[in-house]
Amino acid sequence: MWWRFILLSCLRFIFVAVNNVYSISSHFFLLALASPLKLIGYGQTYDKIEEVLFGWLLSQVGVWIYTAGYKIYESGDPLPLGKECLFMPNHQSTADVPYLMALLASKPGIAAKIMWIMDKIFKYTTFGWVASAHQDFFILAGKRCREKSLVDLRNHLKTVFIAKGRKYLVLFPEGGFLRKRKGVSHQFAKKNDLPLLEYCTLPRTGALEVILDVLNCNSSYKSYINKIVDITIAYPEGKPLDLPTIIIGNRPPCTTYFHYRVFDIESLPKDVEELKKWIYNLYIDKEKMLSEYYQTGVWPHQMFNSNSSPPKEMIHDGSYYVLIHFFFIFWFSVLVFFIRTILALF
């Protein structure tokens, strides 16, 4: 009945809002308590605390997805856990980031050591505040800012990714949501005699070129990328979920596929133009997979590799989620007590 749906949606919204308040407040409270470590020469200990808290925060998003009945199925090449990786997903909607958060937080050791590269507009969201403290990189879109953003990215990789021993990067090569980028992608494709893509867009290569230049295996730096993990995200019926849908749960339970193709960095073309052709072909392959899935309803996980692993549901550890929630709730209660004590003095 309609009233039951509205009631459940309101309850979910309240839960997510309250979860944000106590989790993020506790996160920054704990970082404030740990900040003196940086002043007495224990900056690395502070960084480890921040990384662990960051990973735990990402796991909170998994609860939103799991409790709404939205399942993730993984297929393709095995993820090279423990290897330094660049994750490159296609970008369709505001649901991509929370889905990736839930996915990566479920993999041991990844969430804490990851660096996100995202549009600067996300800096002004609640996740953006946390990402800023984690020193993720916010890139400015647009031709005017492109060159400066790439210079800033190069410096950021050296001063943060390498200096802090990060191991994983997340980059959206398309540079924006599908609905916003499709028109520009079609114009570019027509000018350069490339296929017109409907379910993804032709990627931009500037950020990838910078990453490979700074973090390639022949780099003089200690940190470098070993693997590229191409991720194809496929929503049911080609209709992407979005963040409000995840929060409210107003869409029926459904399955979203994540398909992995893993490439060794050394196998990539060294020439810039050849690298562009390689990544364009990668996204043309994505288009073929998505097109067949949306037309047939069957996920073609063996389209490009007959040994590809079949779809397998990502399992959520409910007890782990409960423990993390109680951890943040406890520290939020400490924060409230601290604030009340301070106010009582005046």
C-alpha positions, -999 to 999 in steps of 0.1 A, spaced: 0 0 0 11 36 -7 12 46 29 35 17 38 59 27 10 60 63 22 65 52 58 94 29 49 110 56 26 108 81 54 123 57 79 152 49 55 158 86 49 159 92 87 182 62 92 207 74 65 206 110 78 212 99 114 239 75 102 257 104 84 255 126 115 269 102 141 294 85 117 310 117 102 309 136 135 327 107 152 351 105 124 363 141 127 361 140 165 385 110 165 408 127 140 409 158 163 418 136 192 446 120 172 459 152 156 485 159 184 503 128 171 514 149 141 529 176 164 551 151 183 565 133 153 540 105 149 525 116 117 525 81 102 505 68 132 479 95 126 478 86 89 471 50 98 443 59 122 428 82 95 430 54 69 413 28 91 385 53 100 381 62 63 377 25 54 351 20 81 331 50 69 330 36 34 315 4 48 286 23 61 274 29 26 272 -9 21 245 -9 47 224 15 27 226 -6 -4 223 -40 14 192 -30 34 174 -17 3 177 -51 -14 202 -39 -41 226 -67 -48 261 -66 -65 272 -95 -86 309 -96 -96 323 -114 -127 355 -114 -148 391 -116 -139 401 -121 -102 409 -89 -85 447 -86 -78 443 -80 -41 476 -68 -26 488 -54 -59 489 -17 -65 460 -10 -88 442 17 -108 404 11 -108 387 25 -139 349 22 -138 324 36 -163 303 65 -149 266 65 -153 250 82 -122 254 93 -86 249 57 -76 283 47 -90 304 61 -61 283 46 -32 283 12 -51 321 14 -55 325 24 -18 305 -7 -7 324 -29 -31 359 -18 -22 352 -16 15 343 -54 13 378 -62 0 405 -65 27 429 -36 29 417 -17 -1 394 10 13 420 24 37 448 27 11 428 41 -17 428 75 -33 398 88 -52 400 111 -82 367 129 -86 350 161 -98 355 191 -75 318 194 -71 319 164 -47 342 183 -24 311 202 -10 292 170 0 295 151 32 317 125 14 337 154 1 346 166 36 358 131 45 376 127 12 394 161 18 406 148 52 418 117 34 435 139 9 418 125 -22 421 146 -54 394 168 -67 398 176 -104 383 206 -122 364 198 -153 364 221 -184 389 231 -211 401 262 -192 411 242 -161 422 210 -177 460 217 -180 462 232 -145 443 202 -131 467 177 -147 497 196 -132 480 196 -98 473 159 -102 509 152 -110 520 170 -78 493 154 -57 504 119 -67 540 128 -56 531 146 -24 502 124 -12 499 91 -30 536 83 -29 545 101 3 517 84 23 522 49 7 488 47 -9 483 16 -31 450 21 -50 435 48 -73 399 52 -85 396 72 -118 365 78 -139 380 82 -173 348 95 -189 350 126 -168 313 129 -160 279 112 -159 267 94 -190 237 117 -196 259 148 -194 288 135 -215 270 116 -242 264 146 -265 301 157 -263 312 122 -268 292 118 -300 306 151 -314 341 139 -307 334 105 -322 321 120 -354 352 143 -358 376 114 -352 357 86 -371 350 66 -339 318 47 -330 289 65 -314 285 50 -279 251 49 -262 257 32 -229 291 47 -221 311 76 -235 346 79 -250 370 85 -222 394 114 -216 430 103 -214 448 132 -197 446 120 -161 455 84 -172 486 96 -190 497 116 -159 491 85 -136 510 62 -159 539 87 -163 543 92 -125 534 57 -113 547 34 -140 568 4 -129 600 21 -144 594 52 -122 621 63 -98 595 65 -71 590 36 -46 552 36 -52 539 26 -86 509 10 -102 511 -27 -112 477 -33 -126 448 -16 -142 414 -29 -133 387 -20 -158 353 -21 -142 321 -23 -163 291 -14 -142 257 -25 -156 225 -15 -140 192 -34 -146 175 -26 -179 200 2 -186 184 24 -160 210 35 -135 201 39 -98 210 72 -82 219 84 -47 183 94 -37 171 60 -48 197 43 -26 188 65 4 150 61 1 149 26 -14 120 35 -38 131 11 -65 124 -26 -62 152 -49 -52 175 -55 -82 210 -67 -93 238 -46 -106 268 -63 -123 305 -54 -119 327 -69 -145 365 -69 -141 392 -69 -168 427 -68 -153 457 -55 -174 494 -55 -165 508 -20 -167 538 -33 -187 514 -46 -215 500 -11 -222 512 9 -252 540 34 -243 531 58 -272 504 84 -262 484 79 -294 485 41 -291 474 45 -255 444 65 -266 435 38 -291 438 12 -264 414 29 -240 390 39 -267 388 2 -277 383 -7 -241 352 15 -239 340 2 -273 342 -33 -257 322 -20 -227 295 -7 -251 293 -42 -267 289 -59 -233 263 -34 -221 244 -35 -254 241 -73 -254 230 -73 -217 203 -47 -222 190 -65 -253 190 -101 -240 189 -97 -202 218 -122 -199 251 -109 -186 278 -118 -212 307 -123 -188 326 -144 -213 324 -121 -242 361 -112 -242 375 -140 -221 362 -176 -222 379 -182 -188 361 -153 -172 346 -161 -138 307 -162 -138 287 -137 -118 289 -142 -80 270 -122 -54 291 -100 -32 284 -111 4 279 -85 31 291 -93 66 262 -81 88 281 -86 121 309 -64 108 285 -36 99 268 -38 133 302 -35 151 312 -5 130 279 12 137 282 7 175 318 20 173 307 53 157 276 55 180 298 51 211 322 79 200 293 101 190 280 98 226 314 107 239 314 137 216 279 148 229 290 144 265 322 164 258 302 193 242 276 193 271 304 194 296 320 224 279 287 242 276 280 236 313 311 256 322 297 288 307 
